[in-house]
Amino acid sequence: MSSTLTDRIHGTLLGLAWGDVFGCPVESWSSADIQRVYGRYDALPDTYPLDRIAPLGLKTVQRLRPLGLHSDDTQQALALINVCLRSPWSPTAWADWLVAGMQCRAWRGYGRNFSGAVDRLRRGQPPNRSGSTTAGIGSAMRIGPLGALYRDQPELLAKVAFESSLVTHGDIRAGAFSYAIAVAVAALLEDQPLAEIRNSLPNTVARQERGWLNGRPDWNIDRRAGSLISRTLAEFFAEDDADPERIRRRICDLARPQLSDLFPKVHPNEAFVLLGGLHALALALLPEVEPQAVLTDIVQLGEDADTVAAIAGSLLGARYGTAWIPRHRLLDREALERYAEALVARQGPPEDREAFLLREAEWTRREEHYQANLVR
């Protein structure tokens, strides 16, 4: 599946958006419920089979989104791209966008860690002290396109990947893993061999981890995990295994000792960097894969399916381009393609903050209206 560099840069965002959209209909479902309702979930449905979904309960029905509409995974990626294109990079500007989005009710589908961080920002906490103490994948989900934006600026890529992550997720593990995703995207765009990416990624992450562990005292983040991310990546990639089931078992074994009450479930799609995050990274870097088959394999397992698929989709887009992505199923395709092109040109933001927030807030209102009608 050959593609141009421009197309693969587009893929870093459009693959993310497609993974998000493809996984949204079964977000938080169990694999058993997915099997009962859809059998093999390998395509975005044209309509919801509500007669089969309703027995799962009112809460499940209330969470259904308009098919093809992206969630906060893609929203935050678009906002981050826009902020980064207003050079120079500023954590304060990023924080301002996050607060403004919450105030106008643009964000949708976000979790408590994100909302907690944004609430602290709203109350005047500076961005270097606002992050929730979590190693969730809520920052990794939006980070892939930065690998395209800063594809030839490695130090700036490291700075923005860490800082943008830690504003909302104030844990060294979240920052380091998000950086790993961004670096992997940049390496894929450079056509580095997969074996080289897997071999070099742990050391690349370790160098930046050390900088944050031994410096940057101005950032109030949880550093107790130390260099866990680079060590785990080194241990994981030391074995060359191409079987997805064995890979998932290894991921769960590596993550299990690190789990806390915040992540009680040992599941490869759990929203923890060493579960859902590593699952997405590992499958996206397997040799000779078909990208949609990878996303199907991920989403069929349920749990935080859309976010894990968004991370994998960004990596797969950087690797394979966009030919495999059904763009016609993306409801806000025109805006998404405009942002994808901005990653190539890097000549300025595709729109101002007001236009971005107005559009996303309108989509959020449409989603709320759609959900209200479903339960009447």
Summary of the structure (lengths in Angstrom):
residues: 376
radius of gyration: 18.9
end to end distance: 45.8
largest distance: 56.1
contacts: 1380
relative contact order: 0.19
helix: 65%
strand: 2%
